[in-house]
């Protein structure tokens, strides 16, 4: 009987959080499309989220491209298909690794900071102070962050893709002794606009997810300093899990046929 | 007919099984300074948050200048926003904004003034409250707690409210800073003819600020009257609450 009670309470609690999340998402997205727009705040978030994430995303994709070139070469030599290395690196980076790695890294860097910032504002009554001063926190705090995440992630992924492919090129040419022009030719030969577009679409969706998770957990933070820590952890964990789930769903949507 | 500036009728609020506010009734007239005293957890903050629209009461009515506030939905957007200002217990200054930006925030976004005019209002407000210009470009974390409280009061006054609510203004301050703040609150309220509700558990502050005092105990308004009547109250809870303050002074 006690077990059933516990399960029931857990289910109800989960449903309550889901309900709150759905209402939050609806409110957050609707505020992204209606004025007032705080352009300066959006720009500040674009710089914080986009510009300052560049080194992290760049390094991650650079080394991923390099490792990918090395690993695929080792594998393909068994089938005498070394020439496919450049194509595999380009396709893997643009379709999968670029968006997913950038999404996960930015969630770790930005999702956590959004959650921590909003949570500490919440526990120190700054969000209530905003309401008192006639400003809707969804306009002033949530929408600029979500818009910046949606705008920045595709740009970061595009730059990350170029750096990742360049990483593969470096290893291919200087370590595996590929001819540079042949490598570049192989890189673009099988790469279609759809490959790049699907990666950028994924990135925009990942941006939305990490922005919403950071804002949701930060905005609904309770229990003081402990709550701030919990909000940060939850934002990163839920953001990463959702990115991996949606990565599959979007891939299924684009490439199932 | 002249209405009280604030009238609270049969206000009720509970969290789960706990009754926080139980049939609260009171009126505050224009220019009056009401101080609500009570121990921690007596429901003081919840009461003021209901009045200002940050918390929804379960039942009861709140009237501002005779107009009933829509308490079933957040009334911050409408009537109350331009009437009531709130000074939070922990000041709640925006970390990312400087002192002058904090104070000009209300005039700019609530009163819809241009940035230039809002800055001008903020400057006037800071001069009035004797905030030294060296503090103007500083961030809240660079200020002492008493300076933060004064900036929070300046921010609340800058929107030219008709009603101002102070939540535990002297908490965390030494006696000297606390008395200075009491005078500041009293003078600001009298000079601007603002109706004030101050919640505190500091009787000495209450006696300095109040035109009238009310006491909340376990969610019920158990006593109200003039400051001079407080010490003569025959309510056991009131006498027990004020006893430590009277013996220490």
Interface residues (C-beta under 8 A of the other chain):
Chain A: X120 X121 X124 X125 X126 X128 X129 X130 X131 X132 X133 X134 X135 X136
Chain B: X49 X52 X53 X54 X74 X76 X77 X81 X82 X84 X85 X86 X88 X89 X90 X92 X93 X94 X95 X105 X106 X109 X110 X155 X159
